[in-house]
């Protein structure tokens, strides 16, 4: 082919490439559906505020806070805004509408005295936020150095290669790591260990589904185990502290781990019997991984931090203060760099801040008491309703958002019920709602771990529904039936 024939084609190709580069630089428009949902949420919340001003005897601050609550609920349910963006909006609206730093007419508290705007910024420095920050630092170091995969492979190789035992080992390891790390990161890590095992199982064998399901289910259940295991736990600890109920790290572990262990074993038996392989000769062998010197340093800091958390009542350092130890140990040595810190899950911390801010706003304005006055019944009946509502909400929306909405109402109900001689326990209500938020796993969209497992292509929606519902129902019965007894035993 002559040069004259080739040159025009090359020139045309170069031009086409430039066009593609320009198209790649074009930023996509904001989805119109999200804009419409956002505007609709604002309109509906404004209508609620207007109706309350026209027909209610509530104070102005309670009405304004009700508008903020309705807007937050709508935005969290529809996800018209990113979850963390709604959390920022909550704090901003509380400052503008309730603190009213500009002294604008028609805003602020009705009595003329409004809280200082700094009071609505306190969630940003809440000890629970510092605790979670330390947990994120610890988890990131573990992931960066591959300590999680190495430890998991070492533990797996010490178990039998029979599928039943391997599944149990996978679930125990996953649940353990989920107690200290993000359950999403834990699931992603454990799935990478499971994939080579799946290659040892024929296509179409139900065991493939059982192994894949065991990881997200164990990660979700493991999220109950410690205050840093999931955001709802942290939010519950913060609300309980505000109500005057201080629960230590060790007390939470002693309360949650027995329930977690029972549900884990039940889930294992359920999944293995449901997805049992027809080939009894299958053996599963994990890939060996090694831990280097940096990895052993991470393990040393991890063990030290956990021991300090579990013994906070002995040495007098709060869990938030202890959380600064791994942050210093990893950043001062250069093990974690600036880019590592930038990659932390800051959006989760902001979401927790928004939940704490929402609860504080409801308490300051008395809106929580207003909501409680509409709750019929008392005691275990209300607790059961709150636990079931938490699981249902968490099935379809973020479990942190669900906990943010229900925890202030539930704890306020328990406090008021106690004042009139009722048998409600704020600790039981707060902890129960937080634990229930980790148990919504009946759909692929219920939790990020479910979504990760579903994305592998072997699972269908129906595979999640039956075991997810069964485990959820058992959890509700255990939380309501035994929760108060266990909590009273370890906190009194």
Secondary structure in CASP SS format (residue, H / E / C, confidence):
PFRMAT SS
TARGET T0000
AUTHOR 0000-0000-0000
METHOD secondary structure of the structure
MODEL  1
X C 1.00
X C 1.00
X H 1.00
X H 1.00
X H 1.00
X H 1.00
X H 1.00
X H 1.00
X H 1.00
X H 1.00
X H 1.00
X H 1.00
X H 1.00
X H 1.00
X H 1.00
X H 1.00
X H 1.00
X H 1.00
X H 1.00
X H 1.00
X H 1.00
X H 1.00
X H 1.00
X H 1.00
X H 1.00
X C 1.00
X C 1.00
X C 1.00
X C 1.00
X C 1.00
X C 1.00
X H 1.00
X H 1.00
X H 1.00
X H 1.00
X H 1.00
X H 1.00
X H 1.00
X H 1.00
X H 1.00
X H 1.00
X H 1.00
X H 1.00
X H 1.00
X H 1.00
X H 1.00
X H 1.00
X H 1.00
X H 1.00
X H 1.00
X H 1.00
X H 1.00
X H 1.00
X H 1.00
X H 1.00
X C 1.00
X C 1.00
X C 1.00
X C 1.00
X H 1.00
X H 1.00
X H 1.00
X H 1.00
X H 1.00
X H 1.00
X H 1.00
X H 1.00
X H 1.00
X H 1.00
X H 1.00
X H 1.00
X H 1.00
X H 1.00
X H 1.00
X H 1.00
X H 1.00
X H 1.00
X H 1.00
X C 1.00
X C 1.00
X C 1.00
X C 1.00
X H 1.00
X H 1.00
X H 1.00
X H 1.00
X H 1.00
X H 1.00
X H 1.00
X H 1.00
X H 1.00
X H 1.00
X H 1.00
X H 1.00
X H 1.00
X H 1.00
X H 1.00
X H 1.00
X H 1.00
X C 1.00
X C 1.00
X C 1.00
X C 1.00
X C 1.00
X C 1.00
X C 1.00
X C 1.00
X C 1.00
X C 1.00
X C 1.00
X C 1.00
X C 1.00
X C 1.00
X C 1.00
X C 1.00
X C 1.00
X H 1.00
X H 1.00
X H 1.00
X H 1.00
X H 1.00
X H 1.00
X H 1.00
X H 1.00
X H 1.00
X C 1.00
X H 1.00
X H 1.00
X H 1.00
X H 1.00
X H 1.00
X H 1.00
X H 1.00
X H 1.00
X H 1.00
X H 1.00
X H 1.00
X H 1.00
X H 1.00
X H 1.00
X H 1.00
X H 1.00
X H 1.00
X H 1.00
X C 1.00
X C 1.00
X H 1.00
X H 1.00
X H 1.00
X H 1.00
X H 1.00
X H 1.00
X H 1.00
X H 1.00
X H 1.00
X H 1.00
X H 1.00
X C 1.00
X C 1.00
X C 1.00
X C 1.00
X E 1.00
X H 1.00
X H 1.00
X H 1.00
X H 1.00
X H 1.00
X H 1.00
X H 1.00
X H 1.00
X H 1.00
X H 1.00
X H 1.00
X H 1.00
X H 1.00
X H 1.00
X H 1.00
X H 1.00
X C 1.00
X C 1.00
X C 1.00
X C 1.00
X H 1.00
X H 1.00
X H 1.00
X H 1.00
X H 1.00
X H 1.00
X H 1.00
X H 1.00
X H 1.00
X H 1.00
X H 1.00
X H 1.00
X H 1.00
X H 1.00
X H 1.00
X H 1.00
X C 1.00
X C 1.00
X C 1.00
X C 1.00
X C 1.00
X C 1.00
X C 1.00
X H 1.00
X H 1.00
X H 1.00
X H 1.00
X H 1.00
X H 1.00
X H 1.00
X H 1.00
X H 1.00
X H 1.00
X H 1.00
X H 1.00
X H 1.00
X H 1.00
X H 1.00
X H 1.00
X H 1.00
X C 1.00
X C 1.00
X C 1.00
X C 1.00
X C 1.00
X C 1.00
X C 1.00
X C 1.00
X H 1.00
X H 1.00
X H 1.00
X H 1.00
X H 1.00
X H 1.00
X H 1.00
X H 1.00
X H 1.00
X H 1.00
X H 1.00
X H 1.00
X C 1.00
X C 1.00
X C 1.00
X C 1.00
X C 1.00
X C 1.00
X H 1.00
X H 1.00
X H 1.00
X H 1.00
X H 1.00
X H 1.00
X H 1.00
X H 1.00
X H 1.00
X H 1.00
X H 1.00
X H 1.00
X H 1.00
X H 1.00
X H 1.00
X H 1.00
X H 1.00
X H 1.00
X H 1.00
X H 1.00
X H 1.00
X H 1.00
X H 1.00
X H 1.00
X H 1.00
X H 1.00
X C 1.00
X C 1.00
X C 1.00
X C 1.00
X C 1.00
X C 1.00
X C 1.00
X C 1.00
X E 1.00
X C 1.00
X C 1.00
X C 1.00
X C 1.00
X C 1.00
X C 1.00
X C 1.00
X C 1.00
X C 1.00
X H 1.00
X H 1.00
X H 1.00
X H 1.00
X H 1.00
X H 1.00
X H 1.00
X H 1.00
X H 1.00
X H 1.00
X H 1.00
X H 1.00
X H 1.00
X H 1.00
X H 1.00
X H 1.00
X H 1.00
X H 1.00
X C 1.00
X H 1.00
X H 1.00
X H 1.00
X H 1.00
X C 1.00
X C 1.00
X C 1.00
X H 1.00
X H 1.00
X H 1.00
X H 1.00
X H 1.00
X H 1.00
X H 1.00
X H 1.00
X H 1.00
X H 1.00
X H 1.00
X H 1.00
X H 1.00
X C 1.00
X C 1.00
X C 1.00
X C 1.00
X C 1.00
X C 1.00
X H 1.00
X H 1.00
X H 1.00
X H 1.00
X H 1.00
X C 1.00
X C 1.00
X C 1.00
X H 1.00
X H 1.00
X H 1.00
X H 1.00
X H 1.00
X H 1.00
X H 1.00
X H 1.00
X H 1.00
X H 1.00
X H 1.00
X H 1.00
X H 1.00
X H 1.00
X H 1.00
X H 1.00
X H 1.00
X H 1.00
X H 1.00
X H 1.00
X C 1.00
X H 1.00
X H 1.00
X H 1.00
X H 1.00
X H 1.00
X H 1.00
X H 1.00
X C 1.00
X C 1.00
X C 1.00
X C 1.00
X C 1.00
X C 1.00
X H 1.00
X H 1.00
X H 1.00
X H 1.00
X H 1.00
X H 1.00
X H 1.00
X H 1.00
X H 1.00
X H 1.00
X H 1.00
X H 1.00
X H 1.00
X H 1.00
X H 1.00
X H 1.00
X H 1.00
X C 1.00
X C 1.00
X H 1.00
X H 1.00
X H 1.00
X H 1.00
X H 1.00
X H 1.00
X H 1.00
X H 1.00
X H 1.00
X H 1.00
X H 1.00
X H 1.00
X H 1.00
X H 1.00
X H 1.00
X H 1.00
X H 1.00
X H 1.00
X H 1.00
X H 1.00
X H 1.00
X C 1.00
X C 1.00
X C 1.00
X C 1.00
X C 1.00
X C 1.00
X H 1.00
X H 1.00
X H 1.00
X H 1.00
X H 1.00
X H 1.00
X H 1.00
X H 1.00
X H 1.00
X H 1.00
X H 1.00
X H 1.00
X C 1.00
X C 1.00
X C 1.00
X C 1.00
X C 1.00
X C 1.00
X C 1.00
X C 1.00
X C 1.00
X C 1.00
X H 1.00
X H 1.00
X H 1.00
X H 1.00
X H 1.00
X H 1.00
X H 1.00
X C 1.00
X C 1.00
X C 1.00
X C 1.00
X C 1.00
X C 1.00
X H 1.00
X H 1.00
X H 1.00
X H 1.00
X H 1.00
X H 1.00
X H 1.00
X H 1.00
X H 1.00
X H 1.00
X H 1.00
X H 1.00
X H 1.00
X H 1.00
X H 1.00
X H 1.00
X H 1.00
X H 1.00
X H 1.00
X H 1.00
X H 1.00
X H 1.00
X H 1.00
X H 1.00
X H 1.00
X H 1.00
X H 1.00
X H 1.00
X H 1.00
X H 1.00
X H 1.00
X C 1.00
END
